[in-house]
Amino acid sequence: MPSRYVTSVFIPLALLCLPLPRLRAAGVTLITHGFSGNVTDWIIPMAQKIPAYYRFPGTNFSCYEIYFIQDGQGNYVPTQSRIGGVLPTNAESGEIIVKFDWSQLAGSVFGGAPYSTTDVAPAFASALLSTNFIPELGGRALVELPLHLIGHSRGGSMMCEITRLLGAQGVWVDHLTTLDPHPLNNDGFDDRPTTFTVDGPARVYANVLFADNYYQQNSSFFGIDPSGELLAGAYNRYLSNLSGGYSQSHSDVHLWYHGTIDLVTPATDTQANITATERQLWWTTYESGGVDAGFYWSLIGHGNRLSNDEPAGAGAGQARDGYNKVWDFGAGLASNRQPLPANNGTWPNLIQFNLLTTNTLTVGATNLMKFYYQYGPDTNTTAKVQVFLDNDLDPINGDVDEVYQQTVPGTGTNVVNVITFEWASNPTTVVPGTYAIYARISAGGKGRYLYAPEILTLTPSLMPPLLTSPANYNGQVQFAVNGFTGQKVIVQASTNLAAWDSIGTNTLAGRTGSFVDVQAANYARRFYRAVLAP
């Protein structure tokens, strides 16, 4: 069992405790099907609605399909194609949506299920870890961004297996969502003969930050409408009333989740519909017809995962039940995760990253931030953490300013470190504006990105401007106004250094500007100064 202790480095600073505007950006959402499924029926319709979600952080995205082809020896190998959106380097949202298609191997009602999820998951995990699987990522792996894995039925087992395999390489998964998870012949929830395939169990492993599970129990003969199962360590939402929609409650679960992304009424996943009746019956008053449910708990939805609210009613479970409590990330401590059978600590991870000060500061003022990280098989390693200001929400398009970096010690696989640190933007290089903030941790040729949920507005520097290089041209006095971008500067003049008159106001577009006093010849002597406008 991992250590329950979090090491800490703290730099004191007085905090202004105000609510901060929040955003979530730059992540990978992966969706897969189960037995006798495909990506065409409901997965592609679900994925197409994500960019239209009211809290989606941007106007464009990248969408890929990962699927299997057979090589010359008849082996199934994963490949990919971009089927929608733009290049990842051109998507200001930084969001990548991926559909996992393993329909050739998932089985059918006629052909059985010849492949276990334990057989298929390694190929998908390798694809996520590979830095050249998607060339359009420019030498980056999908796991470098926060991951949200969504799986229905056997796909729930698949996604749990993928989290286990990623955990074996030290990779953390931000969010695991299981939709009526139903591993074949596993956990006692399948009535097929034992000669059928045995899938990996549905488990929430120690490398998952947040997990939610949506399930029903309407078992019928020979799995025609199978039941899902409760998932230990997740926020479990039992769906007791799924009348309408599909003819099968098992399929209604992914339709229910679709209705938390596609919030119009009626809504459709092209196979079944959500009408006003389902909006009324399927969600509680707290869940507001799907607005505050399901996808709401994703990074894109930015629901408060640490909330102690009970969306489905008293005694039905709190959202924070699904938060990792092996280490204290804010939800307390509890053994609510399955230990990883293996973890070599190869990949460095940023697990949480937050701005702690007010979200509006002047350029040059001190900011306080905090990050949780894990890296390395032991403490005899180091990683580099860098912090960047970004004009959009895509960390791989180069539109950034680095404002901080430090070297951090390895943690080993049983410890999570938290570091609180200060940084101040350089007024000579940082332009006032509103920024997203992200951090990158890197070590051993591998790296991961994570945006803070808070945004930061930097107002112009308060450092006083200076007047330099005076010159007299035919009775007109000209000089340079030196300050910082965005400063509103008032030039004042005096004949006695006691009484000052404002003779010009200008906002600096860069670090320097110029001013000409066309009235200078009217005075025997004149003094000048520059001050910031209030």
Secondary structure, 3 states (H helix, E strand, C coil): CCCCCEEEECCCCCCCCCCCCECCCCCEEEEECCCCCCCCCCHHHHHHHHHHCCCCCCCCCEEEEEEEEECCCCCEEEEEEEEEECCHHHCCCCCEEEEEECHHHHCECCCECCCCHHHHHHHHHHHHHCCCCCHHHCCCCHHHCCEEEEEECHHHHHHHHHHHHHHHCCCCEEEEEEECCCCCCCCCCCCCCCCCCCCCCCCCECCEEEEEEEECCCCCHHHCCCCCCCCCCCEEEECCCCCCCCCCHHHHHHHHHHCCCCCCCCEECCCCEECHHHHHHHCCCCCHHHCCCHHHHCCCCCCCCCCCCCCCCCCCCCHHHHECCCCCCCCCCCCCCECCCCCCCCCCEEEEEEECCCCEEECCCEEEEEEEEECCCCCCCEEEEEEEEECCCCCCCCCEEEEEEEEEECCCCCCEEEEEEEEECCCCCCCCEEEEEEEEEEECCEEEEEEEEEEEEEECCCCCCEEEEEEEECCEEEEEEECCCCCEEEEEEECCCCCCEEEEEEECCCCEEEEEECCHHHCCCCEEEEEECC
